Amino acid sequence: MHLHSHAHKATIPFILSILDESEESLYKQDIEVKELRAIYNDYISRLSELEEIAVLVANILRRQQDVHAVRHRVKEPLHLLKKIIRKKQEYPDRHINVTNYLEYINDLVGVRILHLYKDTWYDIGSYIQQVWELKRQPYAYVNNEKTKQAKQFTLNNHKVIVNTKGYKAQHYIIKVKPNKQLYFVEVQVKTLLEEAWSEIDHCLRYPDQEPNELLNRLLWMLNQFTANADEVATQIQALANELHKYKHEKKANPEVTVAQLHSHIDKLPVDEQEKQYLYTCLAKITGK
């Protein structure tokens, strides 16, 4: 990793060397290296403040009861410059400079929330929106827009985006203003299993940039396994809650509770023989 001392201003030769670009190649992309240098120097002066923001946001998010783990990072200066170059290719008419880059780049600070059960996304998302104002509508990345959960995202004002490679998460761009300067923080919400798949996908897909049909297919299969595991985990949690209610709540209607327990087993992505075994286990517990 290239790291420039925060005590000294970066020079144009330094910027060109870390980017492995020439002034001419950047000019052809309608990018001035002087502008990149100015952004770099401004950004490194803000790194300690951004790190404090990352820690603050992460600690506030940990208070939400459904949050299992929180990770945070501040974007490296080199990655910021590379993103600005990519943005220029994506939006040729947009001129990002030292006076406006904080407005355009939403993920200088990134915070990732991991939760155990996929249905708890709603309470976590609600908590985020209660604590902070959002820059834009939340995004929900899904594999299939026709699923029950995708419809729930739409009903709750999330922009549903289909990701054909298997990525799933909800993204919230929150506004944070510790002093006079407004910053944006990207908060990603995923289940633990969605994160596991993403990490494996990232490790295997990105070192080899060549399209590989075999690898893509295997990663897609793994994605389906983790999606099924997420569904199983969610139904196990629901079953555990219903069983607790059945055993400990005097007002609970036994017939209704048993019917609900059966419905959770019905929803499991397992074969009929496995379901029949689970029904037998349930009958031993409830006597019904």
C-alpha positions in Angstrom: 0.0 0.0 0.0 1.3 3.4 -0.9 1.1 5.8 2.0 2.1 9.4 1.9 3.1 11.2 5.1 0.3 13.4 6.3 2.8 16.0 7.4 3.9 16.7 3.8 1.8 17.6 0.7 1.7 15.1 -2.1 3.4 16.2 -5.3 2.3 15.6 -8.9 5.0 13.0 -9.5 3.9 11.1 -6.4 0.2 11.1 -7.6 1.2 9.9 -11.0 3.4 7.1 -9.5 0.7 5.7 -7.2 -1.8 5.7 -10.0 0.7 4.3 -12.5 -0.6 6.9 -15.0 1.0 9.7 -17.1 -0.2 13.3 -17.2 -1.1 12.7 -20.8 -3.2 9.6 -20.2 -5.2 11.4 -17.5 -5.6 14.4 -19.8 -7.1 12.2 -22.4 -9.7 11.1 -19.9 -10.4 14.8 -19.2 -8.8 14.6 -15.7 -6.3 17.1 -14.5 -3.6 15.7 -12.2 -3.5 19.0 -10.3 -7.1 18.4 -9.3 -6.3 14.9 -8.1 -3.4 16.2 -6.1 -5.6 18.8 -4.5 -8.2 16.2 -3.6 -5.6 13.8 -2.2 -4.0 16.5 0.0 -7.4 17.6 1.3 -8.5 14.1 1.9 -5.5 13.0 3.9 -6.0 16.1 6.2 -9.5 14.7 7.0 -8.6 11.0 7.6 -8.5 11.3 11.4 -11.9 13.0 11.5 -13.3 10.4 9.2 -11.9 7.6 11.4 -13.7 9.2 14.4 -16.9 9.3 12.4 -16.6 5.6 11.5 -16.1 4.6 15.1 -19.0 6.8 16.3 -21.4 5.5 13.7 -20.4 1.8 14.3 -20.8 2.2 18.1 -24.3 3.7 17.7 -25.3 0.9 15.3 -24.1 -1.7 17.9 -26.9 -0.5 20.2 -29.6 -2.0 18.0 -30.6 -5.4 19.4 -30.6 -7.4 16.1 -27.1 -6.3 15.1 -24.7 -9.2 15.5 -21.5 -7.5 14.4 -20.3 -4.2 12.9 -17.2 -3.6 10.8 -16.0 -0.2 9.6 -13.4 1.3 7.3 -12.2 4.6 5.9 -11.4 4.6 2.2 -7.7 4.7 1.4 -6.6 7.8 -0.5 -5.4 5.9 -3.5 -8.8 4.1 -3.8 -10.5 7.5 -3.6 -8.5 8.7 -6.6 -9.2 5.6 -8.6 -12.9 5.9 -7.9 -12.9 9.5 -9.1 -11.2 8.3 -12.3 -13.9 5.6 -12.7 -16.7 8.1 -12.0 -15.3 10.3 -14.8 -15.6 7.4 -17.3 -19.1 6.7 -16.0 -20.3 10.3 -15.9 -18.2 12.3 -18.5 -20.1 15.5 -17.9 -19.5 15.4 -14.1 -16.5 17.4 -12.9 -15.3 16.2 -9.5 -12.9 18.6 -7.8 -11.5 19.5 -4.4 -14.6 21.7 -3.6 -17.3 19.0 -4.4 -15.8 15.5 -4.0 -17.3 15.1 -0.5 -20.7 15.7 -2.0 -20.2 13.1 -4.8 -18.4 10.2 -3.0 -20.8 8.4 -0.7 -18.5 5.8 0.8 -15.5 7.6 2.2 -16.6 6.0 5.4 -18.2 2.5 5.1 -19.9 0.6 7.9 -21.1 -2.9 7.5 -23.8 -4.4 9.8 -24.1 -8.2 10.0 -27.3 -9.8 11.4 -28.3 -13.4 12.0 -31.8 -13.7 10.6 -32.9 -12.2 7.3 -36.2 -10.9 8.6 -34.5 -8.6 11.1 -33.4 -6.2 8.3 -36.6 -4.2 8.8 -35.9 -3.2 12.4 -32.3 -2.5 11.6 -33.2 -0.3 8.6 -35.9 1.5 10.7 -33.3 2.2 13.4 -30.8 3.6 10.9 -33.5 6.0 9.6 -34.6 7.0 13.1 -31.1 8.0 14.0 -29.9 9.7 10.8 -31.2 11.5 7.9 -30.6 9.8 4.5 -29.1 11.4 1.4 -31.2 9.3 -0.9 -33.7 6.4 -0.9 -32.2 3.1 0.5 -31.1 0.6 -2.1 -31.9 -3.1 -1.7 -29.8 -5.4 -3.9 -31.5 -8.7 -4.6 -31.1 -11.7 -6.9 -34.8 -11.9 -7.8 -37.3 -9.0 -7.6 -40.3 -11.4 -7.4 -39.5 -12.8 -4.0 -41.6 -12.0 -0.9 -38.6 -10.1 0.7 -38.0 -8.0 -2.5 -41.7 -7.0 -2.4 -41.2 -6.0 1.3 -38.3 -3.8 0.3 -40.4 -2.0 -2.3 -43.3 -1.6 0.2 -40.8 0.0 2.6 -39.5 2.6 0.1 -36.3 0.8 -0.9 -35.1 1.0 -4.5 -34.9 -2.7 -5.5 -31.9 -3.5 -7.7 -31.4 -6.9 -9.2 -27.8 -8.1 -9.0 -27.2 -11.0 -11.4 -23.9 -12.1 -9.8 -25.6 -12.9 -6.4 -24.8 -9.9 -4.3 -27.4 -9.2 -1.6 -27.5 -6.3 0.9 -29.3 -3.1 1.8 -27.4 0.2 1.4 -28.2 3.3 3.4 -26.3 6.6 2.7 -26.6 8.5 6.0 -25.7 12.2 6.7 -23.2 12.9 9.4 -22.2 16.4 10.5 -19.9 16.4 13.5 -18.8 20.0 12.8 -19.6 22.4 10.0 -18.7 19.9 7.3 -21.3 17.4 6.1 -20.1 13.9 5.4 -21.8 10.9 3.9 -21.4 7.4 5.3 -22.5 4.2 3.5 -24.1 1.6 5.8 -24.4 -1.9 4.4 -26.8 -4.4 6.0 -26.3 -8.1 5.3 -27.0 -11.4 7.0 -23.9 -13.3 8.3 -24.4 -15.8 5.5 -24.7 -13.2 2.8 -21.4 -11.7 4.0 -19.8 -15.2 4.0 -20.8 -15.7 0.4 -19.6 -12.1 -0.6 -16.2 -12.7 1.0 -15.7 -16.0 -0.8 -16.9 -14.5 -4.1 -14.6 -11.5 -3.7 -11.6 -13.7 -3.0 -12.2 -16.1 -5.9 -13.6 -13.8 -8.6 -11.5 -10.7 -8.4 -7.9 -12.0 -8.6 -8.8 -13.5 -12.0 -10.4 -10.8 -14.2 -11.1 -13.2 -17.1 -14.7 -14.4 -17.3 -14.8 -18.0 -16.1 -18.1 -19.8 -16.7 -17.2 -22.7 -14.4 -16.2 -20.5 -11.5 -19.3 -18.3 -12.0 -21.6 -21.3 -11.9 -20.0 -22.7 -8.8 -20.2 -19.3 -7.0 -23.9 -19.1 -8.1 -24.5 -22.6 -6.6 -22.9 -21.5 -3.4 -25.1 -18.4 -3.4 -28.2 -20.6 -3.6 -26.9 -22.8 -0.7 -26.4 -19.7 1.5 -29.8 -18.4 0.5 -31.4 -21.7 1.6 -29.3 -21.6 4.8 -30.6 -18.1 5.5 -34.2 -19.4 5.1 -33.6 -22.3 7.4 -32.0 -20.1 10.1 -35.0 -17.7 9.9 -37.5 -20.6 10.3 -35.5 -22.1 13.1 -35.6 -18.8 15.0 -39.4 -18.6 14.4 -39.8 -22.2 15.6 -37.8 -21.6 18.7 -39.9 -18.5 19.5 -43.2 -20.4 19.0 -42.0 -23.4 21.1 -41.1 -21.0 23.9 -44.5 -19.4 23.7 -46.1 -22.9 23.7 -44.3 -23.9 26.9 -44.3 -20.7 28.9 -47.2 -18.5 28.0 -50.5 -19.6 29.7 -52.6 -17.4 27.4 -51.2 -19.0 24.2 -53.7 -21.1 22.3 -52.1 -24.6 21.9 -53.9 -25.4 18.7 -52.9 -22.1 17.0 -49.3 -22.4 18.2 -49.0 -26.0 16.9 -50.4 -24.9 13.5 -47.9 -22.0 13.4 -45.1 -24.5 14.2 -46.2 -26.7 11.3 -46.3 -23.7 9.0 -42.6 -22.9 9.8 -41.6 -26.5 9.0 -43.6 -26.2 5.8 -41.5 -23.2 4.7 -38.2 -25.0 5.2 -36.3 -25.7 1.9 -35.9 -29.4 2.6 -37.3 -32.6 1.1 -40.6 -34.1 2.2 -39.0 -37.0 4.1 -37.0 -34.5 6.2 -40.2 -32.5 6.9 -42.0 -35.7 8.0 -39.2 -36.4 10.5 -39.5 -32.9 11.9 -43.3 -33.2 12.2 -42.6 -36.4 14.3 -40.2 -34.6 16.5 -42.6 -31.7 17.0 -45.4 -34.2 17.9 -43.2 -35.6 20.7 -42.8 -32.1 22.1 -46.4 -31.0 21.9 -48.2 -34.3 22.2 -50.2 -33.3 19.2 
